[in-house]
């Protein structure tokens, strides 16, 4: 299991159903999402090319981002 830095935002792999809902909500295709390398230290173990990650940043201005693993 990877050990994450305490300031690293949470990266969570979406299920195929969650991915479909997200893409429909945003009215985009998978290729239009920003990319993240599968070798990035923050990518959860078991994530493969094509998986979508939900990145939650906490703090004064909490935000949620989405990235597709390449």
Secondary structure, 3 states (H helix, E strand, C coil): CCCCCCCCCEEEECCHHHHHHHHHHHCCCHHHCCEECCCCCCCCCCCCCCCEEEEEECCCCCEEEEEEEC
